[in-house]
Each structure stands twice: as structure tokens, then as C-alpha cells.
Amino acid sequence: MSLDQIDRQIIRFLQRDGRTPYTEIAKQLGVSEGTVRNRVARLTESQTIQVVALIDPYRLGFDAAAIIGVSVDPPLIEAAAEQIARFPEVSYLVLVSGMFDLIVEALCRDREHLATFLNQSLHQVPGVKSTQTFVILRTYKMAYGARPTIYHSPAGRADE
């Protein structure tokens, strides 16, 4: 699918706020609301875009979010990725080059939940050889300008 400048501008508006009214986008771009509506429908139907809600995991009670590097036996990478993608804790999963084969973002309620996820789910996937877990301590930037929660102590220092 080929995107023109109007498609790209519509996408930028929706990336900043997926709830932006089509009338506002149309006004800003100097086109009709129908043009915006039709283009968003075409972009959605072609799976070029999806309008979804980004969450702040800490506000939803996930106090043990982690990024996990996973090394997998090469013949089993695709099967392992398919199984890992089905775990409810997994919010993001990509195949990468470098030290690991897969990078997983896992959202867990607490450290016990994270330990259970690692030991009883992730490490049980056939082909998983090793993992390295990085617990997320603070988020400074989220995708598309979403604002992360920043915790402040009474003294004004940012704390966890």
C-alpha cells in the first residue's frame, strides 16, 4: 500500500491521540471529514494502522515489568516465539539479531509473579536455552508520546 502525505499526516495525528476527532484532523489538514474517515478506514482495513490504547503498567498494578532477552535453539525459534506470544504476561515480542534471539516485554504484578512466569512458563518453552531479565525500574519515555507515570516522594525526589 502506497501512502501519500495526507495519509502520513493522519497517522501522525492518531499516533499522538487515537481519539482525535476526524473533524479536527480534517480541519488541520484542509480536507473534508469524509476524506479522513475514508483514509482511516482504508489504513485500518489494510492493517497499515491499528488504533489501540497504550497502558501505563504501573497504574494497572504491574509492579514487576521486565525486558527479557531469550536465547533459543535455532531450529525452534519460530515455534518458541509462537508459544511465548500466547502468554498473557507478554506485551511485546520481537526477533532480534545480536546476543539474544528474542526480546520479550513481560508485565507481572510483582516479583513473585515474575519469578513464576520465568520458571514455570518461559523456561518451559521447548528450545529456550537461556534468558537474561532486566526489571524495569522507571520509564522515561513511552511509544508515541504517551506519558509514563513518574513517582515523587514528599521531598520532591523521584522515587519508586
TORTOR-432953 format. One record per residue (C-alpha): x, y, z; residue in three letters; chain; residue number from 1. Coordinates in nm, 2 decimals. Example, Ala and Ser with C-alpha at 12.3 -4.5 7.8 and 13.67 -1.06 7.14 Angstrom:
<atoms>
<atom><x>1.23</x><y>-0.45</y><z>0.78</z><res>Ala</res><chain>A</chain><n>1</n></atom>
<atom><x>1.37</x><y>-0.11</y><z>0.71</z><res>Ser</res><chain>A</chain><n>2</n></atom>
</atoms>
This chain:
<atoms>
<atom><x>0.00</x><y>0.00</y><z>0.00</z><res>Met</res><chain>A</chain><n>1</n></atom>
<atom><x>0.14</x><y>0.34</y><z>-0.10</z><res>Ser</res><chain>A</chain><n>2</n></atom>
<atom><x>0.10</x><y>0.62</y><z>0.15</z><res>Leu</res><chain>A</chain><n>3</n></atom>
<atom><x>0.08</x><y>0.98</y><z>0.04</z><res>Asp</res><chain>A</chain><n>4</n></atom>
<atom><x>0.14</x><y>1.29</y><z>0.25</z><res>Gln</res><chain>A</chain><n>5</n></atom>
<atom><x>-0.22</x><y>1.32</y><z>0.38</z><res>Ile</res><chain>A</chain><n>6</n></atom>
<atom><x>-0.21</x><y>0.95</y><z>0.49</z><res>Asp</res><chain>A</chain><n>7</n></atom>
<atom><x>0.12</x><y>1.02</y><z>0.68</z><res>Arg</res><chain>A</chain><n>8</n></atom>
<atom><x>-0.02</x><y>1.33</y><z>0.85</z><res>Gln</res><chain>A</chain><n>9</n></atom>
<atom><x>-0.34</x><y>1.15</y><z>0.95</z><res>Ile</res><chain>A</chain><n>10</n></atom>
<atom><x>-0.12</x><y>0.88</y><z>1.10</z><res>Ile</res><chain>A</chain><n>11</n></atom>
<atom><x>0.08</x><y>1.14</y><z>1.30</z><res>Arg</res><chain>A</chain><n>12</n></atom>
<atom><x>-0.24</x><y>1.28</y><z>1.45</z><res>Phe</res><chain>A</chain><n>13</n></atom>
<atom><x>-0.36</x><y>0.94</y><z>1.55</z><res>Leu</res><chain>A</chain><n>14</n></atom>
<atom><x>-0.02</x><y>0.85</y><z>1.70</z><res>Gln</res><chain>A</chain><n>15</n></atom>
<atom><x>-0.04</x><y>1.15</y><z>1.93</z><res>Arg</res><chain>A</chain><n>16</n></atom>
<atom><x>-0.40</x><y>1.08</y><z>2.03</z><res>Asp</res><chain>A</chain><n>17</n></atom>
<atom><x>-0.60</x><y>0.80</y><z>1.87</z><res>Gly</res><chain>A</chain><n>18</n></atom>
<atom><x>-0.92</x><y>0.97</y><z>1.98</z><res>Arg</res><chain>A</chain><n>19</n></atom>
<atom><x>-0.87</x><y>1.28</y><z>1.78</z><res>Thr</res><chain>A</chain><n>20</n></atom>
<atom><x>-1.20</x><y>1.36</y><z>1.61</z><res>Pro</res><chain>A</chain><n>21</n></atom>
<atom><x>-1.19</x><y>1.33</y><z>1.23</z><res>Tyr</res><chain>A</chain><n>22</n></atom>
<atom><x>-1.34</x><y>1.68</y><z>1.21</z><res>Thr</res><chain>A</chain><n>23</n></atom>
<atom><x>-1.03</x><y>1.82</y><z>1.39</z><res>Glu</res><chain>A</chain><n>24</n></atom>
<atom><x>-0.79</x><y>1.63</y><z>1.17</z><res>Ile</res><chain>A</chain><n>25</n></atom>
<atom><x>-0.97</x><y>1.73</y><z>0.86</z><res>Ala</res><chain>A</chain><n>26</n></atom>
<atom><x>-0.97</x><y>2.10</y><z>0.96</z><res>Lys</res><chain>A</chain><n>27</n></atom>
<atom><x>-0.59</x><y>2.09</y><z>1.04</z><res>Gln</res><chain>A</chain><n>28</n></atom>
<atom><x>-0.52</x><y>1.92</y><z>0.70</z><res>Leu</res><chain>A</chain><n>29</n></atom>
<atom><x>-0.76</x><y>2.13</y><z>0.49</z><res>Gly</res><chain>A</chain><n>30</n></atom>
<atom><x>-0.96</x><y>1.83</y><z>0.37</z><res>Val</res><chain>A</chain><n>31</n></atom>
<atom><x>-1.31</x><y>1.70</y><z>0.43</z><res>Ser</res><chain>A</chain><n>32</n></atom>
<atom><x>-1.41</x><y>1.48</y><z>0.73</z><res>Glu</res><chain>A</chain><n>33</n></atom>
<atom><x>-1.52</x><y>1.22</y><z>0.48</z><res>Gly</res><chain>A</chain><n>34</n></atom>
<atom><x>-1.17</x><y>1.21</y><z>0.33</z><res>Thr</res><chain>A</chain><n>35</n></atom>
<atom><x>-1.02</x><y>1.15</y><z>0.68</z><res>Val</res><chain>A</chain><n>36</n></atom>
<atom><x>-1.28</x><y>0.89</y><z>0.76</z><res>Arg</res><chain>A</chain><n>37</n></atom>
<atom><x>-1.23</x><y>0.70</y><z>0.43</z><res>Asn</res><chain>A</chain><n>38</n></atom>
<atom><x>-0.85</x><y>0.71</y><z>0.46</z><res>Arg</res><chain>A</chain><n>39</n></atom>
<atom><x>-0.85</x><y>0.59</y><z>0.82</z><res>Val</res><chain>A</chain><n>40</n></atom>
<atom><x>-1.09</x><y>0.30</y><z>0.71</z><res>Ala</res><chain>A</chain><n>41</n></atom>
<atom><x>-0.85</x><y>0.21</y><z>0.43</z><res>Arg</res><chain>A</chain><n>42</n></atom>
<atom><x>-0.54</x><y>0.23</y><z>0.65</z><res>Leu</res><chain>A</chain><n>43</n></atom>
<atom><x>-0.72</x><y>0.01</y><z>0.91</z><res>Thr</res><chain>A</chain><n>44</n></atom>
<atom><x>-0.85</x><y>-0.24</y><z>0.66</z><res>Glu</res><chain>A</chain><n>45</n></atom>
<atom><x>-0.51</x><y>-0.28</y><z>0.50</z><res>Ser</res><chain>A</chain><n>46</n></atom>
<atom><x>-0.36</x><y>-0.33</y><z>0.86</z><res>Gln</res><chain>A</chain><n>47</n></atom>
<atom><x>-0.13</x><y>-0.04</y><z>0.80</z><res>Thr</res><chain>A</chain><n>48</n></atom>
<atom><x>-0.26</x><y>0.11</y><z>1.13</z><res>Ile</res><chain>A</chain><n>49</n></atom>
<atom><x>-0.43</x><y>-0.01</y><z>1.44</z><res>Gln</res><chain>A</chain><n>50</n></atom>
<atom><x>-0.58</x><y>0.24</y><z>1.69</z><res>Val</res><chain>A</chain><n>51</n></atom>
<atom><x>-0.52</x><y>0.09</y><z>2.03</z><res>Val</res><chain>A</chain><n>52</n></atom>
<atom><x>-0.48</x><y>0.21</y><z>2.39</z><res>Ala</res><chain>A</chain><n>53</n></atom>
<atom><x>-0.13</x><y>0.22</y><z>2.54</z><res>Leu</res><chain>A</chain><n>54</n></atom>
<atom><x>-0.12</x><y>0.14</y><z>2.91</z><res>Ile</res><chain>A</chain><n>55</n></atom>
<atom><x>0.10</x><y>0.25</y><z>3.19</z><res>Asp</res><chain>A</chain><n>56</n></atom>
<atom><x>0.17</x><y>-0.09</y><z>3.35</z><res>Pro</res><chain>A</chain><n>57</n></atom>
<atom><x>0.23</x><y>0.07</y><z>3.69</z><res>Tyr</res><chain>A</chain><n>58</n></atom>
<atom><x>-0.11</x><y>0.23</y><z>3.71</z><res>Arg</res><chain>A</chain><n>59</n></atom>
<atom><x>-0.27</x><y>-0.10</y><z>3.63</z><res>Leu</res><chain>A</chain><n>60</n></atom>
<atom><x>-0.08</x><y>-0.27</y><z>3.92</z><res>Gly</res><chain>A</chain><n>61</n></atom>
<atom><x>0.20</x><y>-0.43</y><z>3.73</z><res>Phe</res><chain>A</chain><n>62</n></atom>
<atom><x>0.49</x><y>-0.35</y><z>3.96</z><res>Asp</res><chain>A</chain><n>63</n></atom>
<atom><x>0.73</x><y>-0.60</y><z>3.80</z><res>Ala</res><chain>A</chain><n>64</n></atom>
<atom><x>0.75</x><y>-0.52</y><z>3.44</z><res>Ala</res><chain>A</chain><n>65</n></atom>
<atom><x>1.06</x><y>-0.66</y><z>3.27</z><res>Ala</res><chain>A</chain><n>66</n></atom>
<atom><x>1.25</x><y>-0.68</y><z>2.94</z><res>Ile</res><chain>A</chain><n>67</n></atom>
<atom><x>1.39</x><y>-1.04</y><z>2.89</z><res>Ile</res><chain>A</chain><n>68</n></atom>
<atom><x>1.65</x><y>-1.14</y><z>2.64</z><res>Gly</res><chain>A</chain><n>69</n></atom>
<atom><x>1.59</x><y>-1.50</y><z>2.53</z><res>Val</res><chain>A</chain><n>70</n></atom>
<atom><x>1.83</x><y>-1.74</y><z>2.36</z><res>Ser</res><chain>A</chain><n>71</n></atom>
<atom><x>1.66</x><y>-2.02</y><z>2.16</z><res>Val</res><chain>A</chain><n>72</n></atom>
<atom><x>1.79</x><y>-2.33</y><z>1.98</z><res>Asp</res><chain>A</chain><n>73</n></atom>
<atom><x>1.78</x><y>-2.20</y><z>1.62</z><res>Pro</res><chain>A</chain><n>74</n></atom>
<atom><x>1.55</x><y>-2.47</y><z>1.47</z><res>Pro</res><chain>A</chain><n>75</n></atom>
<atom><x>1.29</x><y>-2.39</y><z>1.73</z><res>Leu</res><chain>A</chain><n>76</n></atom>
<atom><x>1.28</x><y>-2.01</y><z>1.72</z><res>Ile</res><chain>A</chain><n>77</n></atom>
<atom><x>0.95</x><y>-1.97</y><z>1.53</z><res>Glu</res><chain>A</chain><n>78</n></atom>
<atom><x>0.77</x><y>-2.24</y><z>1.74</z><res>Ala</res><chain>A</chain><n>79</n></atom>
<atom><x>0.91</x><y>-2.08</y><z>2.06</z><res>Ala</res><chain>A</chain><n>80</n></atom>
<atom><x>0.81</x><y>-1.73</y><z>1.96</z><res>Ala</res><chain>A</chain><n>81</n></atom>
<atom><x>0.45</x><y>-1.85</y><z>1.88</z><res>Glu</res><chain>A</chain><n>82</n></atom>
<atom><x>0.42</x><y>-2.01</y><z>2.22</z><res>Gln</res><chain>A</chain><n>83</n></atom>
<atom><x>0.57</x><y>-1.72</y><z>2.41</z><res>Ile</res><chain>A</chain><n>84</n></atom>
<atom><x>0.34</x><y>-1.48</y><z>2.23</z><res>Ala</res><chain>A</chain><n>85</n></atom>
<atom><x>0.04</x><y>-1.66</y><z>2.38</z><res>Arg</res><chain>A</chain><n>86</n></atom>
<atom><x>0.15</x><y>-1.60</y><z>2.74</z><res>Phe</res><chain>A</chain><n>87</n></atom>
<atom><x>-0.08</x><y>-1.33</y><z>2.90</z><res>Pro</res><chain>A</chain><n>88</n></atom>
<atom><x>0.22</x><y>-1.16</y><z>3.06</z><res>Glu</res><chain>A</chain><n>89</n></atom>
<atom><x>0.38</x><y>-1.09</y><z>2.73</z><res>Val</res><chain>A</chain><n>90</n></atom>
<atom><x>0.30</x><y>-0.75</y><z>2.59</z><res>Ser</res><chain>A</chain><n>91</n></atom>
<atom><x>0.58</x><y>-0.73</y><z>2.33</z><res>Tyr</res><chain>A</chain><n>92</n></atom>
<atom><x>0.79</x><y>-0.99</y><z>2.15</z><res>Leu</res><chain>A</chain><n>93</n></atom>
<atom><x>1.04</x><y>-0.94</y><z>1.87</z><res>Val</res><chain>A</chain><n>94</n></atom>
<atom><x>1.30</x><y>-1.14</y><z>1.69</z><res>Leu</res><chain>A</chain><n>95</n></atom>
<atom><x>1.64</x><y>-0.96</y><z>1.71</z><res>Val</res><chain>A</chain><n>96</n></atom>
<atom><x>2.00</x><y>-1.00</y><z>1.60</z><res>Ser</res><chain>A</chain><n>97</n></atom>
<atom><x>2.28</x><y>-1.00</y><z>1.85</z><res>Gly</res><chain>A</chain><n>98</n></atom>
<atom><x>2.33</x><y>-1.17</y><z>2.18</z><res>Met</res><chain>A</chain><n>99</n></atom>
<atom><x>1.97</x><y>-1.29</y><z>2.21</z><res>Phe</res><chain>A</chain><n>100</n></atom>
<atom><x>1.72</x><y>-1.43</y><z>1.96</z><res>Asp</res><chain>A</chain><n>101</n></atom>
<atom><x>1.41</x><y>-1.28</y><z>2.11</z><res>Leu</res><chain>A</chain><n>102</n></atom>
<atom><x>1.33</x><y>-0.98</y><z>2.33</z><res>Ile</res><chain>A</chain><n>103</n></atom>
<atom><x>1.02</x><y>-1.01</y><z>2.55</z><res>Val</res><chain>A</chain><n>104</n></atom>
<atom><x>0.84</x><y>-0.74</y><z>2.75</z><res>Glu</res><chain>A</chain><n>105</n></atom>
<atom><x>0.66</x><y>-0.91</y><z>3.03</z><res>Ala</res><chain>A</chain><n>106</n></atom>
<atom><x>0.41</x><y>-0.73</y><z>3.26</z><res>Leu</res><chain>A</chain><n>107</n></atom>
<atom><x>0.39</x><y>-0.90</y><z>3.60</z><res>Cys</res><chain>A</chain><n>108</n></atom>
<atom><x>0.21</x><y>-0.79</y><z>3.92</z><res>Arg</res><chain>A</chain><n>109</n></atom>
<atom><x>0.51</x><y>-0.84</y><z>4.15</z><res>Asp</res><chain>A</chain><n>110</n></atom>
<atom><x>0.84</x><y>-1.02</y><z>4.18</z><res>Arg</res><chain>A</chain><n>111</n></atom>
<atom><x>0.68</x><y>-1.35</y><z>4.27</z><res>Glu</res><chain>A</chain><n>112</n></atom>
<atom><x>0.46</x><y>-1.33</y><z>3.96</z><res>His</res><chain>A</chain><n>113</n></atom>
<atom><x>0.77</x><y>-1.25</y><z>3.75</z><res>Leu</res><chain>A</chain><n>114</n></atom>
<atom><x>0.96</x><y>-1.55</y><z>3.91</z><res>Ala</res><chain>A</chain><n>115</n></atom>
<atom><x>0.67</x><y>-1.78</y><z>3.84</z><res>Thr</res><chain>A</chain><n>116</n></atom>
<atom><x>0.64</x><y>-1.65</y><z>3.48</z><res>Phe</res><chain>A</chain><n>117</n></atom>
<atom><x>1.01</x><y>-1.71</y><z>3.42</z><res>Leu</res><chain>A</chain><n>118</n></atom>
<atom><x>1.04</x><y>-2.05</y><z>3.58</z><res>Asn</res><chain>A</chain><n>119</n></atom>
<atom><x>0.70</x><y>-2.21</y><z>3.51</z><res>Gln</res><chain>A</chain><n>120</n></atom>
<atom><x>0.62</x><y>-2.05</y><z>3.17</z><res>Ser</res><chain>A</chain><n>121</n></atom>
<atom><x>0.91</x><y>-1.90</y><z>2.98</z><res>Leu</res><chain>A</chain><n>122</n></atom>
<atom><x>1.18</x><y>-2.15</y><z>3.08</z><res>His</res><chain>A</chain><n>123</n></atom>
<atom><x>0.95</x><y>-2.44</y><z>3.00</z><res>Gln</res><chain>A</chain><n>124</n></atom>
<atom><x>0.91</x><y>-2.34</y><z>2.63</z><res>Val</res><chain>A</chain><n>125</n></atom>
<atom><x>1.09</x><y>-2.60</y><z>2.41</z><res>Pro</res><chain>A</chain><n>126</n></atom>
<atom><x>1.41</x><y>-2.46</y><z>2.27</z><res>Gly</res><chain>A</chain><n>127</n></atom>
<atom><x>1.46</x><y>-2.19</y><z>2.53</z><res>Val</res><chain>A</chain><n>128</n></atom>
<atom><x>1.83</x><y>-2.22</y><z>2.63</z><res>Lys</res><chain>A</chain><n>129</n></atom>
<atom><x>1.88</x><y>-1.92</y><z>2.85</z><res>Ser</res><chain>A</chain><n>130</n></atom>
<atom><x>1.73</x><y>-1.58</y><z>2.95</z><res>Thr</res><chain>A</chain><n>131</n></atom>
<atom><x>1.85</x><y>-1.26</y><z>3.09</z><res>Gln</res><chain>A</chain><n>132</n></atom>
<atom><x>1.60</x><y>-1.05</y><z>3.27</z><res>Thr</res><chain>A</chain><n>133</n></atom>
<atom><x>1.61</x><y>-0.67</y><z>3.31</z><res>Phe</res><chain>A</chain><n>134</n></atom>
<atom><x>1.35</x><y>-0.54</y><z>3.56</z><res>Val</res><chain>A</chain><n>135</n></atom>
<atom><x>1.21</x><y>-0.20</y><z>3.45</z><res>Ile</res><chain>A</chain><n>136</n></atom>
<atom><x>1.28</x><y>0.04</y><z>3.74</z><res>Leu</res><chain>A</chain><n>137</n></atom>
<atom><x>1.15</x><y>0.36</y><z>3.58</z><res>Arg</res><chain>A</chain><n>138</n></atom>
<atom><x>1.01</x><y>0.46</y><z>3.24</z><res>Thr</res><chain>A</chain><n>139</n></atom>
<atom><x>1.12</x><y>0.79</y><z>3.09</z><res>Tyr</res><chain>A</chain><n>140</n></atom>
<atom><x>0.95</x><y>0.77</y><z>2.75</z><res>Lys</res><chain>A</chain><n>141</n></atom>
<atom><x>0.67</x><y>0.56</y><z>2.61</z><res>Met</res><chain>A</chain><n>142</n></atom>
<atom><x>0.57</x><y>0.50</y><z>2.25</z><res>Ala</res><chain>A</chain><n>143</n></atom>
<atom><x>0.42</x><y>0.78</y><z>2.05</z><res>Tyr</res><chain>A</chain><n>144</n></atom>
<atom><x>0.44</x><y>1.04</y><z>2.32</z><res>Gly</res><chain>A</chain><n>145</n></atom>
<atom><x>0.24</x><y>0.86</y><z>2.59</z><res>Ala</res><chain>A</chain><n>146</n></atom>
<atom><x>0.33</x><y>0.99</y><z>2.93</z><res>Arg</res><chain>A</chain><n>147</n></atom>
<atom><x>0.47</x><y>0.74</y><z>3.18</z><res>Pro</res><chain>A</chain><n>148</n></atom>
<atom><x>0.38</x><y>0.76</y><z>3.55</z><res>Thr</res><chain>A</chain><n>149</n></atom>
<atom><x>0.66</x><y>0.93</y><z>3.75</z><res>Ile</res><chain>A</chain><n>150</n></atom>
<atom><x>0.65</x><y>0.87</y><z>4.12</z><res>Tyr</res><chain>A</chain><n>151</n></atom>
<atom><x>0.75</x><y>1.16</y><z>4.35</z><res>His</res><chain>A</chain><n>152</n></atom>
<atom><x>0.84</x><y>1.14</y><z>4.72</z><res>Ser</res><chain>A</chain><n>153</n></atom>
<atom><x>0.71</x><y>1.40</y><z>4.96</z><res>Pro</res><chain>A</chain><n>154</n></atom>
<atom><x>1.05</x><y>1.57</y><z>4.94</z><res>Ala</res><chain>A</chain><n>155</n></atom>
<atom><x>1.01</x><y>1.61</y><z>4.57</z><res>Gly</res><chain>A</chain><n>156</n></atom>
<atom><x>1.26</x><y>1.35</y><z>4.46</z><res>Arg</res><chain>A</chain><n>157</n></atom>
<atom><x>1.15</x><y>1.09</y><z>4.20</z><res>Ala</res><chain>A</chain><n>158</n></atom>
<atom><x>1.13</x><y>0.76</y><z>4.38</z><res>Asp</res><chain>A</chain><n>159</n></atom>
<atom><x>1.00</x><y>0.41</y><z>4.30</z><res>Glu</res><chain>A</chain><n>160</n></atom>
</atoms>
